[in-house]
Amino acid sequence: MLAQETVLEKLREWMEELFEIAPEDVQLESNLASDLDVDSIDAIDLVVKIKELTGKQVNPEDFKNVRTVQDVVVVIQNMSAA
């Protein structure tokens, strides 16, 4: 399983690269929609990055309840552990 800090750093890189969000704005408690302005279309780009990192297809059911950066971290950790 990937460490939380490792996953968070990777997410910060992706958020900056994909959405021009400053890395310091990407905190575990940040809400993807209200704090970071990540919408459902943006989430697709994020899912592609997650697949590249883990080598696995993201189950839409796993991503359905994702609201915060912490939620994304947990999904990635679970996928990397499986």
N, C-alpha and C positions, 0 to 999 in steps of 0.2 A: 504494500500500500504506500502510495506517495504521501509524504509528510504534508501537513496542512500549510506550513510556511512555503514549501516548494510549489504547491498548487496555487497559493495566493500570489506568489511572485509571477508565475506563468500567466495567471489571469490578468494581472496588472499590465504585463507586456501586451497581451492580446487586446485589452481594452484601449490601450494607447494606440496600438497599430490599427485596429479595426474602426474604432469610434472616436479617436482623438480625445480620450478621457485621461486626464492627468493621473499617473499611477498613485499619487498620494490621496486621490479621491476614492480609490477602490479599497474600501475597508470591509471587513467581514460582515458588519451590520448594515452596509449600504444596500438599499433597495434598488434592484435593477431598473425598475420603471421610474419611480419617483425621484430617486437620488441621482441615478446615472443616465436617465433618459434612454435606456435600452428597450426597444420595442420588440414585438414578436418577429419582425423581419430581421432585426439585428441578432436575435437569439439563434436564428438559423446559421449565421456566420460563426457564432460561438460554438454551436453544436459541431460544425465542420472541424473547428480547431480541437475540440475535445476528442473527436474521432481520430484525428492525426496524432494526438498525444497518447491516447490509450490503445489505438489500433482496433477499437471496437465500435460497433454501431451504437449510437445513443438510443435507448428505448424511450419513445415519446412519453410513456407512462411515468418514467423516472423524472422527466423534465417538466411534467405538467404542473407540479406544485412548487417549482423553483421561483422564489421571490427575491432572495437576497444573495449576495456574494457567497455567504456561508453555505447556502443551499447548493450553489454550483460546486463549491469545494467538496462538499459531502458526496455529491453525485460522482465527481471525478475520482475521489478516493475509493468509493465503492466499486467503480468500474475497474480501477487499477488493481484492486485486491481480488477481483473475481477471476 
